[in-house]
Amino acid sequence: MQYELYYWPGIPGRGEFVRLALEDAGAEYIDIGKTSESNGGGAGAVSEFLHGGEIGQPHFAPPILKADEFVVSHVANILQFLGPRLGLIPEDEGSRVWANGLQLTLTDFVAEIHDTHHPLGASLYYEDQQAEAKRRGAIFVQERLPKFLNYFERVLAVNAGNEAYLVGTAHSYVDLSLFQVVTGLRYAFPRAMERLEPELPEVTALVDRVSQRDRLAAYLTSDRRLDFNEGGIFRHYPELDG
């Protein structure tokens, strides 16, 4: 199956959650946003596909995945679709439903992370809402960040005896997504994470394990892996870091 990923070029963003699954599984895919315009890619191609293109199915926002006759949007929806096809989820329905719930919790977490630097609205520059962001960031660091991370620590602890897996006894796409969130938080909130991580041994072990997977380790050190930056979800503003 040939996969096409539609996401904006220049930022990891939400598209990175899909890339990690494709890269970890060794799947062949075309990253349309990062493809040159002369080869039918770039931001213009993403925008056209977003608005329906020839298929006539407009989507609210990328990422969007095209897989033969299927077109799927939203990170959790895409990963639920890809999981069985890439061998990144157990076969039983209970595990798949549980995994989707965990992924949706990460979706909520990512939205709150984004809103630390854009609490009033994405249409405004950070500098236009800096006072509000500082207040929002303080609440996030003190309350919401530990609440979410401690939840995933509990999930891993309850799954005791299985090597730092969130779902059952094997690696899944949710492990990849938690890896991305934690590495993004280390970039955006290094001081807060330095304080919290000693209390999160299971989460830290999962991140270490995922980073050492052969295909993923190669991807993480390649030029295909986009660096975190101040244009994406995870932004490092020292004044927000507790």
C-alpha positions as CSV (number, residue, x, y, z in Angstrom):
1,M,0.0,0.0,0.0
2,Q,1.4,3.4,-1.0
3,Y,0.9,6.1,1.5
4,E,0.8,9.9,1.0
5,L,1.0,12.2,4.0
6,Y,-0.3,15.7,3.7
7,Y,1.1,18.1,6.3
8,W,2.6,21.6,6.3
9,P,6.3,21.8,5.5
10,G,8.8,23.3,8.0
11,I,7.3,22.1,11.3
12,P,6.9,18.7,12.9
13,G,3.5,19.5,14.2
14,R,0.8,16.9,14.4
15,G,2.1,15.3,11.2
16,E,5.0,14.0,13.1
17,F,2.8,11.5,15.0
18,V,1.9,9.9,11.7
19,R,5.5,10.0,10.4
20,L,6.7,8.2,13.4
21,A,4.3,5.3,12.8
22,L,5.3,5.1,9.1
23,E,9.0,5.3,9.8
24,D,8.9,2.8,12.7
25,A,7.1,0.3,10.5
26,G,9.4,0.9,7.5
27,A,6.4,1.8,5.3
28,E,6.9,3.5,2.0
29,Y,5.3,7.0,1.9
30,I,5.5,10.3,0.2
31,D,5.6,13.4,2.5
32,I,3.8,15.8,0.2
33,G,4.5,19.0,2.1
34,K,8.2,18.3,2.0
35,T,8.2,17.3,-1.7
36,S,9.2,20.0,-4.2
37,E,6.5,21.9,-6.0
38,S,8.0,20.7,-9.3
39,N,7.1,17.2,-8.2
40,G,3.6,18.0,-7.2
41,G,4.3,18.8,-3.5
42,G,4.7,21.7,-1.2
43,A,2.3,23.8,0.9
44,G,0.1,24.5,-2.1
45,A,-0.5,20.8,-2.8
46,V,-1.4,20.3,0.9
47,S,-3.8,23.2,0.8
48,E,-5.5,21.9,-2.3
49,F,-5.9,18.5,-0.9
50,L,-7.2,19.9,2.4
51,H,-10.0,21.7,0.6
52,G,-11.1,18.6,-1.2
53,G,-9.1,18.5,-4.5
54,E,-10.4,16.0,-7.0
55,I,-11.8,13.7,-4.3
56,G,-14.3,16.3,-3.2
57,Q,-13.9,15.6,0.6
58,P,-12.8,18.8,2.4
59,H,-11.0,18.3,5.7
60,F,-10.8,20.7,8.6
61,A,-7.0,20.6,9.0
62,P,-4.0,18.3,8.3
63,P,-2.6,15.8,8.8
64,I,-4.4,13.8,6.1
65,L,-3.3,10.4,5.0
66,K,-4.2,8.9,1.5
67,A,-3.8,5.2,1.3
68,D,-5.1,3.9,-2.1
69,E,-8.8,4.6,-2.0
70,F,-8.9,5.7,1.6
71,V,-8.5,9.3,2.8
72,V,-8.2,9.7,6.6
73,S,-7.8,12.9,8.7
74,H,-7.1,13.6,12.4
75,V,-4.1,12.0,14.1
76,A,-6.0,9.5,16.3
77,N,-8.2,8.5,13.4
78,I,-5.2,8.0,11.1
79,L,-3.3,6.0,13.7
80,Q,-6.3,3.8,14.4
81,F,-6.4,3.1,10.6
82,L,-2.7,2.5,10.3
83,G,-2.2,0.5,13.4
84,P,-3.4,-2.9,12.1
85,R,-1.9,-2.4,8.7
86,L,1.5,-1.6,10.1
87,G,1.5,-4.2,12.9
88,L,1.5,-1.4,15.5
89,I,-1.5,-2.6,17.5
90,P,-2.7,-6.0,18.9
91,E,-5.3,-7.8,16.8
92,D,-8.1,-8.0,19.5
93,E,-10.8,-5.3,19.5
94,G,-10.4,-4.5,23.2
95,S,-6.8,-3.5,22.7
96,R,-7.6,-1.4,19.7
97,V,-10.4,0.5,21.5
98,W,-8.1,1.0,24.6
99,A,-5.3,2.3,22.3
100,N,-7.6,4.7,20.6
101,G,-8.7,6.1,24.0
102,L,-5.1,6.6,25.1
103,Q,-4.4,8.3,21.8
104,L,-7.3,10.7,22.2
105,T,-6.0,11.5,25.7
106,L,-2.7,12.5,24.1
107,T,-4.7,14.6,21.6
108,D,-6.2,16.5,24.6
109,F,-2.7,16.8,26.1
110,V,-1.2,18.2,22.8
111,A,-4.0,20.8,22.6
112,E,-3.3,22.0,26.1
113,I,0.5,22.2,25.3
114,H,-0.2,24.3,22.3
115,D,-2.5,26.6,24.2
116,T,0.2,27.5,26.7
117,H,1.7,29.8,24.1
118,H,-1.5,30.7,22.3
119,P,-4.1,30.9,25.0
120,L,-6.3,33.6,23.3
121,G,-6.1,32.3,19.7
122,A,-3.9,30.9,17.0
123,S,-4.6,33.9,14.8
124,L,-2.6,36.1,17.2
125,Y,1.2,36.3,17.5
126,Y,2.7,35.0,20.7
127,E,3.8,38.6,21.5
128,D,0.2,39.7,21.3
129,Q,-0.8,37.4,24.2
130,Q,2.4,37.0,26.1
131,A,0.9,38.1,29.5
132,E,-2.0,35.6,29.1
133,A,0.5,32.9,28.0
134,K,2.6,33.4,31.1
135,R,-0.4,32.9,33.3
136,R,-1.6,29.9,31.3
137,G,1.9,28.4,31.3
138,A,2.2,28.7,35.1
139,I,-1.1,26.8,35.6
140,F,0.0,24.2,33.0
141,V,3.4,23.5,34.6
142,Q,1.9,23.4,38.1
143,E,-1.2,21.4,37.4
144,R,-1.9,20.0,33.9
145,L,1.6,18.8,33.0
146,P,2.0,16.5,36.0
147,K,-1.7,15.4,35.8
148,F,-1.3,14.1,32.3
149,L,2.2,12.6,32.8
150,N,1.2,10.9,36.0
151,Y,-1.7,9.4,34.3
152,F,0.5,7.7,31.7
153,E,2.9,6.7,34.4
154,R,0.0,4.9,36.1
155,V,-1.1,3.2,32.9
156,L,2.4,1.8,32.4
157,A,2.7,0.8,36.1
158,V,-0.7,-1.1,35.9
159,N,0.7,-2.9,32.8
160,A,3.5,-4.1,35.1
161,G,5.6,-7.0,33.8
162,N,5.4,-5.8,30.3
163,E,8.4,-3.9,29.1
164,A,7.3,-0.2,29.2
165,Y,4.3,-0.8,26.9
166,L,1.1,1.2,27.1
167,V,-1.0,-1.5,25.3
168,G,-0.7,-5.2,26.1
169,T,2.7,-6.9,25.7
170,A,4.0,-5.3,22.6
171,H,5.1,-2.0,21.1
172,S,2.2,0.1,19.6
173,Y,1.6,3.4,17.9
174,V,0.6,4.9,21.2
175,D,4.1,4.3,22.5
176,L,5.4,6.3,19.6
177,S,3.0,9.1,20.3
178,L,3.9,9.3,24.0
179,F,7.5,9.4,22.9
180,Q,6.9,12.4,20.7
181,V,5.0,14.2,23.4
182,V,7.7,13.7,26.0
183,T,10.6,14.7,23.7
184,G,8.6,17.8,22.7
185,L,8.0,18.7,26.3
186,R,11.7,18.3,27.0
187,Y,12.3,20.9,24.3
188,A,9.5,23.3,25.4
189,F,9.7,22.9,29.2
190,P,13.2,21.6,30.1
191,R,13.2,22.9,33.7
192,A,9.7,21.5,34.5
193,M,10.6,18.2,32.9
194,E,13.9,17.9,34.8
195,R,11.9,18.3,38.0
196,L,9.1,15.8,37.0
197,E,11.0,13.0,35.3
198,P,12.6,11.5,38.4
199,E,9.0,10.7,39.5
200,L,8.2,9.1,36.1
201,P,10.5,6.1,35.7
202,E,8.0,4.1,33.5
203,V,7.5,7.0,31.1
204,T,11.2,7.6,30.9
205,A,11.9,3.9,30.3
206,L,9.3,3.9,27.4
207,V,10.9,7.0,25.8
208,D,14.4,5.4,26.0
209,R,13.1,2.1,24.6
210,V,11.3,3.7,21.7
211,S,14.3,5.9,20.8
212,Q,16.5,2.7,20.4
213,R,14.3,0.9,18.0
214,D,16.3,0.3,14.8
215,R,14.3,2.0,12.2
216,L,13.2,4.8,14.5
217,A,16.8,5.5,15.7
218,A,17.9,5.8,12.1
219,Y,15.0,8.2,11.3
220,L,15.7,10.4,14.4
221,T,19.2,11.0,13.2
222,S,18.3,11.6,9.6
223,D,17.5,14.8,7.8
224,R,13.9,13.6,7.4
225,R,13.3,14.3,11.1
226,L,12.3,18.0,11.6
227,D,13.7,19.8,14.6
228,F,11.3,21.3,17.2
229,N,11.0,25.0,16.6
230,E,9.0,28.1,17.5
231,G,6.7,27.6,14.7
232,G,5.2,24.3,15.9
233,I,3.2,22.9,18.8
234,F,6.2,22.5,21.2
235,R,7.8,25.9,21.6
236,H,10.5,26.9,24.1
237,Y,9.7,30.2,25.7
238,P,11.8,30.3,29.0
239,E,9.3,32.6,30.6
240,L,6.6,29.9,30.4
241,D,8.8,27.1,31.9
242,G,7.9,27.5,35.5
